[in-house]
Amino acid sequence: MSDSVTPSETSALSRRAVLGTALAAAGTASAVMRGPWGMATAVEPAGSSPKPGKRYEMKKSINLWAFPYPDKMSLEQCLQLAKDAGFDGIELNFDLDSELSPKSGTKEFTGIRQMADKIGIAVSGLCSFLFWPYPLTSHDPQKRARGMELDGLMTQAAHDLGTENLLVVPGAVHIPWRTDYEPVANDVCDQRAKEAIAKLLPLAEKLRIHMNIENIFFNGYLMTPMEMAAFVDGFHSEFVHVHFDTGNIMQYQFPEHWIAYLGSRIRNVHFKEFTKKGTDSSLEAFRPLLDGTTNWPAVLDALDTSGYRKYLTFEYFHPYQHWPEALIYQTSDSLDRMLGRPVRVG
């Protein structure tokens, strides 16, 4: 398989936009404030630990897209920051123009795995945006072939990085954010997607990499949990599962409903926040964790009931322009509260 990268591929995949914020400093002294009728109300001293809620035995992870990599931080700095912020794992992204790309091989990926081991953080999974410029269901046979080639490289990279999880987008009827994708009829999309996964499965099974099919919704394919379950079950393989994304279906559906139906088919999870308060259907509709309209208690209870105990990975596409570590620590704190873990203070 070719490992060449063309300039057009590199430029077409630039996708970073940054926002700014800062952490607020916590006080350490006791305080008294006035209530709505002027009555003195005691305020718990800053720095004291709030009582944790219901405890969920799931692991915290964060996607590399939340970090200013590679523009302002090296991969090692990102791994260390994730560890320092209290994450159990980090999800890495395969692209065309970094050390996480076809430019690297087993030696380089093994080195990244060893670096993560030394820092003390797991690689929770591998995903990629390359399924969009090279869809496995495209009318263009060259793009389909390149997509298959890249998926094979990702499967090997996942193995070398020490993770068992590879996120896979099997196809698309339509890609709203790309003008170069001609819509594909639903039945043709379904046929091509099934053929592609069937061809990719032997390598995944050989390397023991789980091909986790992501629910996208915006692509017009696998639009219900019933369709997703039928697609995954149709391969009769222990290495085809679901990578469930809470945010991708939030515009019109509810993640807790999908989780209840998919159950044990779910092997990896994106915790992606979404707000239904606006009308924007772009990446801007996704928000920092808890700054949206997701019913997180219902989502967590559904995952817990299904027996899910693996990674919850925060996925966000806009690293902060200033003090980028703020987003990482804020997300870790939010996940601690959601999972009923003791909140780290001060």
Residue, then its C-alpha position, 0 to 999 in steps of 0.5 A: m500500500s502506498d504511503s504517499v501524501t499529495p499537497s492537495e490532500t494536505s491542504a484539503l484537510s486543514r480544519r482548525a479553528v480556535l476559540g479563547t477562554a481562561l480558567a477562573a482562579a479559586g479562592t481559599a477563604s470562607a465567605v458570607m453573601r446576602g440572599p434575595w431578602g437580605m439574609a446572611t447566607a453562609v458560603e462553603p469555603a472555596g477549596s472544599s470538595p463537593k460531595p460526589g454523585k452516583r459513581y459510574e465505573m467508566k474511564k475518562s478519555i479526550n480526543l487530540w482535536a481538543f489540543p492545539y496540536p501540532d501548531k502550538m503543542s507537541l504530541e508528547q506535551c499533549l499526552q502529558l497534559a492529558k495525564d496531568a489533567g486526570f485522564d485515563g486515556i487519549e484518542l489519537n487522530f490519523d491524518l495525512d501530514s503529521e507523525l500520526s499519518p502514512k508518513s510514519g510506520t510501525k517503528e514510529f507508532t511503536g515509539i509513540r506507544q512507548m512514550a504514552d506508556k512512559i507518561g502513564i496514559a493509554v491510547s483509547g482509540l484511533c479515529s480520522f477525518l479521512f473517511w470524508p475526502y475518501p469515502l468508502t461509498s464514493h462514486d469515484p473508484q479512485k477515492r474508494a480505493r484510497g479510502m480502503e488503503l488508508d483504512g488498512l494503514m489505520t488498522q496497522a497504526a492502531h495495532d502499533l499504537g497499542t489500542e484495540n479500537l479503530l473508528v470507522v465511517p462506512g459510507a455516506v449518502h450525502i456529505p453536506w460539508r463537501t461540495d465534491y461528493e455526489p450523493v449516492a442512492n441509499d441502496v448503493c451506499d448500503q451495498r458499497a459500505k457492506e462490501a468495504i467493511a467485509k474486505l477490511l475485516p480480515l486484516a482487523e481480525k488478524l491484528r485483533i483491532h475492533m472496527n467500531i462503526e460510528n453513527i454520523f446521522f448527517n451523512g444520511y446513512l444508518m439513521t436509526p439504532m435498528e439500522m446500525a444494529a443490523f449493519v453491525d450484526g450482519f458481519h457476525s464478527e467479534f471485531v465489528h462493533v459500534h463507536f457511539d457518538t452522543g452529539n451526532i444525533m442530538q439535533y433530532q434524536f436522543p442518545e439515551h434511546w440509541i444506547a438502550y437499543l444498541g446495548s453491548r454492541i457499543r465498544n467505544v463512546h464519544f461524549k460530544e456536547f450539542t445544543k438544540k438552542g440554535t439552528d447551526s448544523s456545522l461543527e459550531a453546534f458542538r459545545p464544551l462538555l455540559d454547555g449544551t442540551t444533552n440529558w447526561p444523567a439519562v445517557l450515563d444511566a443508559l450506558d451503565t444499564s447496558g454494562y458499558r465500562k470502557y472509555l468516554t472520550f470528549e470530542y471537540f474541534h476547537p482548542y482554545q486560542h489562549w491558555p489551551e490547557a483550560l479546556i482540558y482541565q475543565t473537561s476533566d473536572s466535568l467528567d469527574r462530576m458526571l462519573g461521581r469521582p472526587v473532584r480535584v480541588g485547588 
